[in-house]
Amino acid sequence: MHIDEPGQHSSQQRGHVLLIAGDAAVRRRAVQVAPSANLAALGLVPASVLLNSHAPSDTTYLDGARDPNTVLMRLRAAAATPGPLLVYLSGRLTFDRRGRDLHLALAGSTASTVRYTALPWEWLVTELRPRPAGLTTVVLDLVADKAAWPVLAELGGLPVPAAAETYGVVVPPAFTGGENTVSSYTRHWIDQLRRNPTRPTGVQLHAFAVGAAALPPGTMTLPATRALSAPSEHQQRGRVEEPVRSAHPVPAAAMVVPARAQAPVPAVPGQDPRPHIHALATAGRHHEAATLAQAWEQHVLQIHGYTSPEATEWAEIRADLARMAGNYRSATQLWIGAGRSRLARQSPDAPEVLAAAAGALYCWTQLKDEAAAREAGLELLRLLDALPSLEPRLLRLTRQRLEVLNGTPSQC
């Protein structure tokens, strides 16, 4: 979407903002995503900023809807708007086992009533499909439940409208959750809109939000980046001539790599380098991403110290980069170290502590090298033992695997 030039605000260009709050995702009585809170926060942002357009526009809020046909009518009306359109959806993604369809759970949706009380995901794709390219943006902040998550893995992602620029995150069901507040991705997405005097493009907003948000391990991001490209001149001025769906931006002057330097040196310490590093990793440039992250970690260590929260955050960034690169040995060790560092400052049931433990456990289960798994297993077990709120089954399975490893001759 682009900002219209002055004098072009005819009725044919009228835009629309459609904000849809589905059912809240709750796990162990902790809210994973609070759609109503997300909508309330977005409601404070002017429609012109959300749309990146000065055209006259309308805004529709759907919070607490129980009838999927009501949502469909609103969606159909929004899709018919001739101007720019933003559709935001937040809530719980679920799956109808009988109809074999993904759905956005609405208020009151249960496992047995999904096909009657939830919004079929295909309806969203179908209604937005005929719209002209470049006029539609879809933003998603979702949590997949246990029924939907395996389906997403099987599909390799979430089906999205071909004509729309789609950005967002889908959090896995194992995420414990936090308070009933604005979720991390949506909060940082809004923060970027407020901070920048020039409205960033959709792909820039997404990259910065993903880089700044404390997303749980395994979170699915949309788009799934396959290529890396810098914002074009038009994008930097806030105008997009063609939708960009498969690339994250490279923030200008985020890093400078001297010709003879062993590692990159931060060029602008006040600028957040995480979106750029994440973009490199998702584009498959793992060595570059790891090298940049190490350089910034050293920079943070010099300023804040080895036991600082900032140092722990960079250890977690390096851990996730190692996971993305398939280096599960390093990822496991980094996640364990981050978990112990957080445990020294935070309560054992803090979401960040549990997320670090979950990251360590996942990466450890992916280790094929028996010697490496044995080496890290004992440290991992000590970390998990210190978390009383951890699901007992995970601790039991960890012990069982470690016992098997200790009783099996190493193949190395």
TASUL-V160870 format. One line per field, one symbol per residue. ss: DSSP state (A for helix, B for strand, O for the rest). phi: phi as a letter, one per 40 degrees, with the letter a starting at -180 (. if undefined). psi: psi as a letter, one per 30 degrees, with the letter a starting at -180 (. if undefined). Layout:
# TASUL-V160870
ss->???
phi->???
psi->???
This chain:
# TASUL-V160870
ss->OOOOOOOOOOAAAOBBBBBBBOOOBBBOOBBBBOAAAAAAAAOOOOAAAAAOOOOOBBBBBBBOOOOAAAAAAAAAAAAOOOOOBBBBBBBBBBBBOOOOBBBBOOOOOOOOOAAAAOBBAAAAAAAAAOOOOOOBBBBBBBBBOAAAAAAAAAAOOOOOOOOOBBBBBBBOOOOOOBOOOOOAAAAAAAAAAAAOOOOOOAAAAAAAAAAAOOOOOOOBBBOOOOBBOOOOAAAAOOOOOOOOOOBBOOOOOOBBOOOOOOOOBBOOOOOOOAAAAAAAAAOOOAAAAAAAAAAAAAAAAAAAOOOOAAAAAAAAAAAAAAAAOOOAAAAAAAAAAAAAAAAAAOOOOOAAAAAAAAAAAAAAAOOOOAAAAAAAAAAAAAAAAOOOOOOAAAAAAAAAAAAAAAOOOOOO
phi->.bcccdgbccccbdbabbbbbccccbbfgbccabdccccccccccddccccfaccdabbbbbbgcbbcccccccccccccccccbbbbbbibcbbccccfbcbccbdgcbdcbdcbbbcdccccccccdccccgbbbbbbbbbccccccccccccgibdbcccbcbbibbccccccgbccbcccccccccdccccccbcccdccdcccccccccccdgdcbbcccbabacccdccccgbbcbcbbbaccbdcfcabbcdbccacbdcbdcccccdccccccccgcccccccccccccccccccbgcbcdccccccccccccccccgccccccccccccccccccbbccbcdcccccccccccccccccccccccccccccccccccbcccddcccccccccccccccbdccc
psi->llkklkggilffgklkkjjkjakkkkkhgkkekjeeeeeeefffkkeeeefhkgkkllkkkjjgkfjfeeeeeeeeeeffkfakkkkkkkakkakjeefhkkljklkfklefgefffljkefeeeeefefkkkffkkkkkjlkkafeeeeeeeefgakklkefkjkkakjklffkelbliakleeeeeeeeeeeekekjlleeeeeeeeeefkiklkfkkkkljkflkklkleeefggkjekkjfgklljkkgelkjkegkflkkkeiffkjfeeeeeeeefggieeeeeeeeeeeeeeeeeeflfgleeeeefeeeeeeeeeefgifeeeeeeeeeeeeeefffllfgkeeeeeeeeeeeeeeffkfjeeeeeefeeeeeeeefgjffkkeeeeeeeeeeeeeefgkkkf.
